[in-house]
Amino acid sequence: MSWLQALMPKDDRFFELFAAHSRTILAGATDLRALLDGGDQVPKHCKSILEHEAAADAITREVLQSVRRTFITPFDRGDIKDLITSMDDAIDEMHQTAKAVTLFEFRSFEPEMRSMGDAILECAALVQEAIPLLRTIGVEATRIGALCERITEIEGRADDIHNEGLQKLYQAHARSDPMAFVTGKEIYDHLETVVDCFDDIGNEIQSIVLEQA
């Protein structure tokens, strides 16, 4: 059956949906980074992240429905599901960050939080660059691998920033204002989870490359 499947046309719409989702992720990351600059625009950026998350959910549903409808997929159905789920997890966690910011009425953020926002934005741009290359995976395998390795490097750097920020937050507030420490820690932890989600995306992409290239 493998030779027969190779001759049959594949539904390239999956690539378009993945690319659309990656653009939505980048839009969410852009608003998240702007949110971390603080000020009166924070609620506007929180609202925009919610809108991006809703758009991403719609794309995810379309991908999962298409997996069930399509006879021949560009690559393994399980890989398609895992990749779109990991991508959706990233924008979902951005939304969770925005919800925490809204709940605790944050209007200013620590420098390390902004640095983590920089890392998230950089990862989102790398994902947007890598996803369209899956269409020609045999030719672009090396480039895709390099992009995913860069995401892993950023994730490691973001972990260090997270730990440094938490330490400073503890030193500043743990005794004098415990609630400021608790709420600040929640923002830090959400940001760290967003970066971790991007590392998961990179790993899913790498897995597809290893299977297909």
C-alpha positions in Angstrom: 0.0 0.0 0.0 2.9 2.4 0.6 3.6 2.8 -3.2 -0.1 3.4 -3.8 -0.3 6.1 -1.2 2.8 7.7 -2.6 1.0 8.1 -6.0 -2.2 9.5 -4.5 -2.7 13.2 -4.1 -2.3 14.6 -0.5 -4.3 17.4 1.0 -2.0 20.4 1.1 -4.5 22.5 3.0 -2.8 21.2 6.2 0.2 23.3 5.4 -2.0 26.4 4.9 -3.7 25.8 8.2 -0.4 25.3 10.1 0.9 28.5 8.5 -2.2 30.4 9.5 -1.9 29.1 13.1 1.7 30.1 13.3 0.8 33.6 12.2 -1.8 33.7 14.9 0.8 32.6 17.5 3.1 35.3 16.4 0.3 37.9 16.7 -0.4 36.7 20.2 3.2 36.8 21.2 3.5 40.4 19.8 0.6 41.5 21.9 2.0 39.6 24.9 5.3 41.4 24.6 3.5 44.8 24.2 1.4 44.0 27.3 4.6 43.5 29.3 5.6 47.1 28.7 2.8 47.9 31.1 0.7 51.1 31.3 -2.9 51.9 30.2 -2.7 49.7 27.1 -2.5 46.4 29.1 -6.3 45.7 29.0 -6.3 46.3 25.2 -3.5 43.8 24.7 -5.2 41.3 27.0 -8.3 41.5 24.8 -6.3 41.1 21.6 -4.6 37.9 23.0 -8.1 36.5 23.7 -9.1 37.2 20.1 -5.9 35.6 18.7 -6.6 32.5 21.0 -10.1 32.2 19.6 -8.9 32.4 16.0 -6.2 29.8 16.8 -8.9 27.5 18.3 -10.9 27.7 15.1 -7.9 26.7 13.0 -7.1 23.8 15.4 -10.6 22.5 15.1 -10.4 22.6 11.3 -7.1 20.7 11.3 -8.5 18.0 13.6 -11.7 17.7 11.5 -9.6 17.5 8.3 -7.5 14.7 9.7 -10.7 12.6 10.1 -12.0 13.6 6.6 -8.8 13.3 4.5 -7.8 9.9 3.1 -4.2 10.8 2.5 -2.4 13.3 4.8 1.0 14.9 4.1 2.5 13.1 7.1 1.4 10.8 9.9 -2.0 11.7 11.4 -0.7 11.4 14.9 2.1 13.8 14.1 -0.4 16.3 12.6 -2.5 16.1 15.8 0.5 16.4 18.1 1.9 19.4 16.2 -1.3 21.4 16.0 -2.0 20.6 19.7 1.4 21.8 20.8 0.9 25.0 18.8 -2.5 25.6 20.3 -1.1 25.0 23.8 1.3 28.0 23.2 -1.4 30.5 22.4 -3.7 29.0 25.1 -1.0 29.7 27.7 -0.5 33.2 26.4 -4.2 33.6 27.1 -3.8 32.2 30.6 -1.0 34.8 31.2 -3.3 37.6 30.0 -6.1 36.3 32.3 -3.7 36.3 35.3 -2.6 39.8 34.4 -6.3 40.9 34.3 -7.2 39.1 37.5 -4.4 40.7 39.5 -4.7 44.1 37.8 -1.0 44.3 36.8 0.0 47.5 35.1 3.8 47.3 35.5 6.1 44.3 35.0 9.6 43.4 36.1 12.5 43.6 33.6 12.9 39.9 33.7 9.3 39.4 32.7 9.9 41.7 29.7 13.0 39.6 28.8 10.9 36.4 28.9 8.4 38.2 26.6 11.3 38.9 24.2 12.2 35.2 24.3 8.5 34.2 23.6 8.4 36.6 20.7 11.6 35.3 19.2 10.4 31.7 19.5 7.1 32.6 17.8 9.0 34.2 14.9 11.1 31.0 14.6 8.0 28.8 14.5 6.4 31.0 11.8 9.6 30.6 9.8 9.9 26.9 10.3 6.2 25.8 9.7 6.0 26.6 5.9 9.2 24.7 5.3 7.4 21.5 6.2 5.9 21.6 2.7 9.3 20.9 1.3 10.7 19.0 4.2 13.2 16.9 2.2 15.0 19.9 0.9 14.7 22.1 4.1 15.4 19.5 6.8 18.7 21.0 7.8 17.3 24.6 8.0 14.3 23.4 10.0 16.6 21.6 12.4 18.6 24.7 12.9 15.5 26.7 13.7 14.3 24.2 16.2 17.7 24.0 17.9 17.5 27.8 18.2 14.1 27.5 20.0 15.7 25.0 22.5 18.5 27.4 23.1 16.1 30.3 23.8 14.1 28.1 26.2 17.2 27.3 28.2 18.0 31.0 28.4 14.5 31.8 29.4 14.7 29.3 32.3 17.7 31.2 33.6 15.8 34.5 33.3 12.8 33.0 35.1 14.9 31.8 38.0 16.7 35.1 38.3 13.5 37.1 38.2 11.9 34.9 40.9 14.9 35.3 43.2 14.7 39.1 42.8 11.0 39.0 43.4 11.4 36.9 46.6 14.1 39.2 47.9 12.0 42.3 47.3 8.6 41.1 48.5 8.5 37.7 50.3 8.7 39.3 53.8 7.2 42.8 53.3 4.5 42.0 50.8 3.9 38.2 50.3 0.9 38.7 48.0 3.1 40.7 45.6 5.4 37.7 45.5 2.6 35.2 45.0 1.0 37.1 42.1 4.3 38.0 40.5 5.4 34.3 40.7 2.2 33.3 38.9 3.0 35.7 36.0 6.6 34.4 35.8 5.3 30.8 35.8 2.9 31.4 33.0 5.6 33.0 31.0 7.9 30.1 31.6 5.1 27.7 30.5 4.7 29.6 27.2 8.4 29.2 26.4 8.2 25.5 27.3 5.3 25.2 24.9 7.5 26.6 22.1 10.1 24.0 22.9 7.4 21.3 22.6 6.5 22.7 19.2 10.2 22.5 18.1 10.4 18.9 19.3 7.2 18.0 17.4 8.6 19.6 14.2 11.9 17.8 14.7 10.1 14.5 15.1 8.3 15.0 11.8 11.6 15.9 10.1 13.2 12.7 11.4 10.4 10.6 10.1 10.0 12.3 6.7 13.4 13.5 5.6 
